[in-house]
Amino acid sequence: MRLEKGGLELGQFILKTRVYLGKEGLDEILTGVSRAFIVTDKFMHESGMVGYLTEPMEKKGVQYQIFSDVKPDPDIATVTKGIGQLLDFKPQVLFALGGGSSIDAAKAMNWLSVKGGLAEKMSFVAVPTTSGTGSEVTTFAVISDPQKSAKYPLVSEDMLPDAAILDAELVRSVPPATTADTGIDVLTHAIEAFVSTNANDFTDAAAEKAMKLVKANLLKVCKNPNDMEARQKMHDASCLAGIAFSNAGLGLNHGMAHTLGGHFHIPHGRANGILLPYVMAFNAGCHDGLTPVAERYAQIAEVLRLEGPSVRQSAFSVVRTTKQYIHQLHIPNTIEAAGIAREDFEAALDEMAEAAYNDSCTRTNPRACSVEDIKEVFQRAYTGKLI
């Protein structure tokens, strides 16, 4: 992350969130608490998984209220409704239990209510139930506007949770397809943070470890969902990648995925996975001459033990292997394979390219791009023309 001060651009690395490895951290978090507000979704509520939080609260005599109206890609209306209930209940602690949607919704509720002067600062705790977004340690939240088929990234240091609980037991029942989608999201976060224009030694360290953990564990846990060691490693990878991109930023891949997912209702992680090899190929200059970014991809090849005898071969190896890896995860490797009709894609292409160009994530992409460049990447991702 970079801030401007006195005309100078200052780099910094923020680690605010206290990360608890396991449920035991709840005892410390709930000490002295009398009122708690839980933001989650209907499945978490109706399946009883919200008991992960409510049972310890009941034992400690903590009053709580559950807001379970969060849906995938939370919208402005949901956030507004949640803020209303939050203000009425006046909790000391706000919990977010769920995947990126629940955590993002809670972030927006917390940030907007405090920023607007409607509520006092409260403790904010994220409890992720998917291994993908890293939202529990990021300054980002994504809120959608269905009327405009758009997703808006919100960015503020004030959205960082005060604490997070990483417990693999909460992801034990996640089905393989969702595990794959969220897992490829982790890989995308790590790769984009590593090649970002704001990357530094600290973000590189987190991104490299996340990439290694994904390579070693994602396929394993997709094949054997009860491998709890691999589950915990993916949970850790998600958090590390979140730390990396929250500080370094992301890139064109996320800029394109936001609008692709918004237009065609493709889950965020899957949209990232579909686009990833094509964006990597563009950044590295696979189509029009090697760019300096290829050296960063060559470093990734070294981290993942995919390196070749030259920068070009190493960078190309990472791009090709990424596409093969996505195929192994049974994620569509083209937009067409995701079920998007050619005429629908063409009708949305100009609007999507413009939206991706203006997306805040694209600002830290390592290669400058125009709207026309983005249209070409989208077209390659539709047909599957990689290199």
C-alpha positions in Angstrom: 0.0 0.0 0.0 1.2 3.5 -0.8 0.2 6.8 0.7 1.0 10.3 -0.4 2.5 12.8 2.1 4.0 16.1 1.2 4.1 15.2 -2.5 6.1 12.0 -1.7 4.8 8.5 -2.2 5.4 6.5 1.0 5.3 2.7 1.0 4.0 0.9 4.1 3.0 -2.6 5.3 0.0 -2.8 7.6 -0.7 -5.7 10.0 -3.6 -4.7 12.2 -5.7 -7.8 12.6 -4.9 -10.3 15.4 -5.3 -13.8 13.9 -6.4 -16.6 16.2 -5.6 -20.1 15.0 -8.6 -22.0 16.2 -11.8 -21.5 18.2 -10.0 -20.9 21.5 -9.6 -17.3 20.6 -13.3 -16.7 21.1 -12.8 -16.9 24.9 -10.5 -13.9 24.8 -12.6 -12.0 22.3 -15.8 -12.4 24.4 -14.3 -11.4 27.7 -16.2 -8.4 29.1 -18.7 -8.4 26.2 -22.4 -8.2 26.9 -23.9 -7.5 23.4 -22.8 -8.9 20.0 -24.2 -8.6 16.5 -23.6 -11.4 14.0 -23.7 -10.8 10.2 -24.0 -14.1 8.2 -26.2 -15.7 5.5 -29.3 -17.8 5.7 -27.5 -21.1 5.2 -25.1 -20.5 8.1 -28.1 -19.5 10.3 -30.6 -22.3 9.3 -27.9 -25.1 9.2 -26.9 -24.3 12.8 -23.4 -23.3 11.9 -23.9 -20.0 13.5 -23.8 -22.0 16.8 -20.1 -21.8 16.4 -20.5 -18.3 17.8 -23.9 -18.3 19.6 -23.2 -21.3 21.9 -20.1 -19.8 23.5 -22.0 -16.5 23.8 -24.9 -18.2 25.6 -22.5 -19.9 28.0 -21.0 -16.5 28.8 -24.4 -14.7 29.0 -23.8 -12.5 26.0 -26.9 -11.1 24.3 -26.7 -11.4 20.5 -28.7 -10.6 17.4 -28.3 -12.3 14.1 -28.6 -10.6 10.7 -28.7 -13.4 8.1 -29.9 -11.6 5.0 -26.5 -11.6 3.2 -26.5 -13.2 -0.2 -23.7 -13.7 -2.7 -22.4 -10.4 -4.0 -24.0 -8.3 -1.2 -25.7 -5.2 -2.5 -26.3 -1.7 -1.2 -29.8 -2.5 0.0 -28.6 -5.4 2.2 -25.9 -3.2 3.7 -28.4 -0.4 4.4 -30.8 -2.9 6.1 -28.0 -4.3 8.2 -26.9 -0.9 9.3 -30.4 -0.2 10.6 -30.5 -3.3 12.7 -26.9 -2.7 13.9 -27.8 0.8 15.1 -30.9 -0.4 16.9 -29.1 -3.2 18.8 -25.9 -1.1 19.7 -23.4 -4.0 20.1 -20.0 -3.9 21.6 -18.7 -6.5 19.1 -19.6 -7.0 15.4 -19.0 -10.6 14.1 -18.9 -11.6 10.5 -19.4 -15.3 10.0 -19.2 -16.7 6.4 -17.4 -16.3 3.2 -16.3 -13.1 1.5 -19.9 -11.9 1.0 -20.7 -11.9 4.7 -17.4 -10.4 5.7 -17.6 -7.7 3.0 -21.2 -6.9 4.0 -20.2 -6.6 7.7 -17.1 -4.4 6.7 -19.4 -2.0 4.8 -21.9 -1.9 7.6 -19.2 -1.2 10.2 -17.3 1.3 8.1 -20.3 3.3 6.8 -22.1 3.5 10.2 -19.0 4.7 12.0 -17.8 7.0 9.2 -21.3 8.5 8.9 -21.2 9.3 12.6 -24.2 7.0 13.3 -22.4 4.6 15.6 -19.4 4.5 18.0 -16.4 2.4 17.1 -17.0 -1.2 18.0 -14.7 -4.3 17.9 -15.0 -6.1 14.6 -14.2 -9.9 14.3 -14.1 -11.9 11.1 -14.7 -15.6 11.1 -14.2 -17.0 7.5 -16.0 -20.2 6.5 -14.3 -20.4 3.0 -10.6 -20.4 2.1 -10.5 -17.8 -0.6 -11.1 -14.1 -0.2 -8.7 -13.3 2.6 -11.2 -10.7 3.5 -10.5 -11.2 7.2 -7.2 -9.3 6.8 -7.8 -6.9 4.0 -8.7 -3.2 3.6 -11.1 -4.1 0.8 -14.8 -4.9 0.5 -16.8 -5.4 -2.7 -20.4 -4.3 -2.8 -22.7 -4.8 -5.8 -25.3 -2.7 -7.6 -27.6 -5.1 -9.4 -29.3 -2.3 -11.3 -26.0 -1.3 -13.0 -24.6 -4.9 -13.1 -21.6 -3.5 -11.3 -19.4 -4.3 -8.4 -17.7 -1.5 -6.4 -14.5 -2.1 -4.4 -14.4 -0.1 -1.2 -10.9 0.5 0.2 -10.1 1.9 3.6 -7.7 0.9 6.4 -10.7 1.4 8.8 -12.4 -1.7 7.3 -9.7 -4.0 8.6 -11.1 -6.4 11.2 -9.6 -6.1 14.7 -9.4 -9.9 15.0 -10.0 -13.0 12.8 -10.4 -16.7 13.7 -9.0 -19.3 11.3 -10.5 -22.7 12.0 -10.4 -25.4 9.4 -13.4 -27.1 11.0 -15.6 -24.3 9.5 -14.6 -25.3 6.0 -14.8 -29.0 6.4 -18.2 -29.3 4.6 -17.4 -26.9 1.7 -18.0 -28.9 -1.5 -15.1 -29.5 -4.0 -16.4 -27.1 -6.6 -16.6 -24.2 -4.2 -13.2 -25.3 -2.7 -11.7 -25.0 -6.2 -13.3 -21.6 -7.0 -12.2 -20.1 -3.7 -8.8 -21.8 -3.9 -8.0 -20.3 -7.3 -9.1 -17.0 -5.9 -6.3 -17.4 -3.3 -3.8 -18.1 -6.1 -4.9 -15.1 -8.1 -4.6 -12.8 -5.0 -1.0 -14.1 -4.5 0.1 -13.8 -8.1 -1.4 -10.4 -8.6 0.1 -9.1 -5.3 3.5 -10.5 -6.3 3.6 -8.7 -9.7 1.8 -5.5 -8.5 3.4 -2.1 -9.0 3.3 -1.7 -5.2 4.9 -5.1 -4.3 7.7 -5.1 -1.8 9.8 -7.6 0.2 7.1 -8.0 2.9 4.2 -8.6 0.5 6.4 -10.9 -1.6 7.1 -13.1 1.4 3.4 -13.5 2.1 2.5 -14.0 -1.6 5.3 -16.6 -2.1 4.2 -18.7 0.9 0.6 -18.5 -0.2 1.5 -19.7 -3.7 3.5 -22.6 -2.3 0.6 -23.6 0.1 -1.9 -23.5 -2.8 0.3 -25.7 -5.0 0.8 -28.2 -2.3 -2.8 -28.4 -0.9 -5.6 -27.3 -3.2 -5.8 -30.3 -5.5 -5.3 -32.5 -2.4 -8.3 -31.1 -0.6 -10.5 -31.1 -3.7 -9.9 -34.8 -4.0 -10.2 -35.5 -0.3 -12.4 -32.9 1.4 -11.8 -34.5 4.8 -8.0 -33.8 4.7 -8.1 -31.3 7.6 -4.4 -30.6 7.4 -4.7 -29.5 3.8 -7.9 -27.6 4.7 -6.0 -25.6 7.4 -3.1 -25.0 5.0 -5.5 -23.5 2.4 -7.1 -21.4 5.2 -3.7 -20.1 6.1 -2.9 -19.5 2.4 -6.0 -17.4 2.0 -5.1 -15.3 4.9 -1.5 -14.8 3.7 -2.6 -13.9 0.2 -5.0 -11.4 1.8 -2.2 -9.8 3.7 -0.2 -9.6 0.5 -2.8 -8.0 -1.7 -4.2 -5.7 1.0 -0.8 -4.1 1.1 0.4 -4.5 -2.5 -2.9 -4.1 -4.4 -4.2 -6.3 -7.2 -4.3 -5.9 -10.9 -6.2 -6.2 -14.2 -7.3 -9.8 -13.4 -9.6 -8.5 -10.6 -10.7 -5.5 -12.6 -11.9 -7.8 -15.3 -13.3 -10.4 -13.0 -15.5 -7.9 -11.1 -17.3 -6.8 -14.3 -17.4 -10.3 -15.8 -19.0 -11.7 -12.7 -21.3 -8.8 -12.4 -22.6 -9.2 -15.9 -22.9 -13.0 -16.1 -23.3 -14.0 -12.4 -20.1 -16.0 -12.4 -18.8 -16.6 -8.8 -15.9 -14.3 -8.1 -13.2 -16.9 -7.6 -14.3 -18.8 -10.8 -14.2 -15.6 -12.8 -10.7 -14.9 -11.6 -9.6 -18.4 -12.5 -11.0 -18.3 -16.0 -9.2 -15.0 -16.7 -5.9 -15.6 -14.8 -3.7 -17.3 -17.6 -4.9 -14.8 -20.2 -4.1 -11.8 -18.0 -0.7 -13.3 -17.1 0.0 -13.8 -20.8 -0.8 -10.2 -21.6 1.3 -8.8 -18.7 4.3 -11.0 -19.7 4.0 -9.9 -23.3 3.4 -13.4 -24.6 1.7 -12.1 -27.7 3.7 -9.0 -28.6 7.1 -9.2 -27.1 8.5 -9.9 -23.7 7.9 -7.2 -21.0 9.8 -6.5 -17.8 6.9 -8.2 -15.9 8.0 -11.5 -17.4 10.9 -11.4 -14.9 8.5 -11.4 -12.0 6.6 -14.4 -13.5 9.9 -16.1 -13.9 10.5 -15.6 -10.2 7.1 -17.2 -9.5 8.3 -20.1 -11.7 11.3 -20.4 -9.4 9.2 -20.3 -6.3 6.9 -23.1 -7.6 9.8 -25.1 -9.2 8.6 -24.6 -12.7 11.6 -22.6 -14.0 13.1 -23.0 -17.4 16.5 -22.1 -18.9 15.5 -18.5 -19.7 13.2 -15.8 -18.4 10.9 -16.3 -21.4 10.6 -20.0 -20.9 10.1 -19.6 -17.2 7.3 -17.0 -17.6 5.6 -19.0 -20.3 5.8 -22.1 -18.2 4.0 -20.4 -15.3 1.2 -19.2 -17.7 0.7 -22.6 -19.3 0.9 -24.5 -16.0 -1.6 -22.2 -14.5 -4.1 -22.9 -17.3 -3.5 -26.7 -16.9 -3.9 -26.4 -13.1 -7.3 -24.6 -13.6 -8.4 -27.4 -15.9 -7.4 -30.0 -13.2 -9.6 -28.2 -10.8 -12.6 -28.6 -13.2 -12.9 -24.8 -13.5 -13.9 -23.6 -17.0 -10.8 -22.5 -18.8 -12.6 -20.1 -21.2 -15.6 -17.7 -20.8 -17.4 -19.7 -23.5 -16.9 -22.9 -21.4 -18.6 -21.1 -18.5 -21.8 -21.1 -20.5 -21.8 -17.6 -21.9 -23.3 -17.3 -25.4 -21.2 -15.5 -28.0 -23.9 -12.9 -28.7 -24.3 -12.1 -25.0 -20.5 -11.8 -24.6 -20.2 -9.5 -27.6 -23.1 -7.3 -26.4 -21.4 -6.7 -23.0 -17.8 -6.5 -24.2 -17.4 -2.8 -24.6 -19.1 -2.0 -21.3 -17.0 -4.7 -19.5 -13.7 -3.4 -21.0 -14.5 0.1 -19.9 -15.5 -1.0 -16.4 -12.3 -3.1 -16.0 -10.2 -0.1 -17.2 -11.8 2.1 -14.6 -11.7 -0.5 -11.8 -9.5 0.6 -8.9 -7.8 -2.8 -8.8 -6.4 -2.2 -12.4 -4.4 0.8 -11.1 -1.6 -1.4 -9.7 -1.5 -3.8 -12.7 2.2 -4.2 -13.7 1.6 -3.5 -17.4 -0.2 -0.4 -18.6 -3.3 -1.2 -20.6 -5.9 0.5 -22.7 -9.6 -0.3 -23.1 -8.7 -1.9 -26.5 -6.0 -4.1 -24.7 -8.6 -5.2 -22.2 -11.1 -6.1 -25.0 -8.4 -8.2 -26.6 -7.7 -10.1 -23.4 -11.4 -10.7 -22.9 -11.7 -12.0 -26.4 -8.7 -14.4 -25.9 -10.3 -15.5 -22.7 -13.6 -16.2 -24.5 -12.0 -18.3 -27.2 -9.1 -19.9 -25.3 -6.3 -18.4 -27.4 -3.6 -18.3 -24.8 -0.2 -17.8 -26.6 
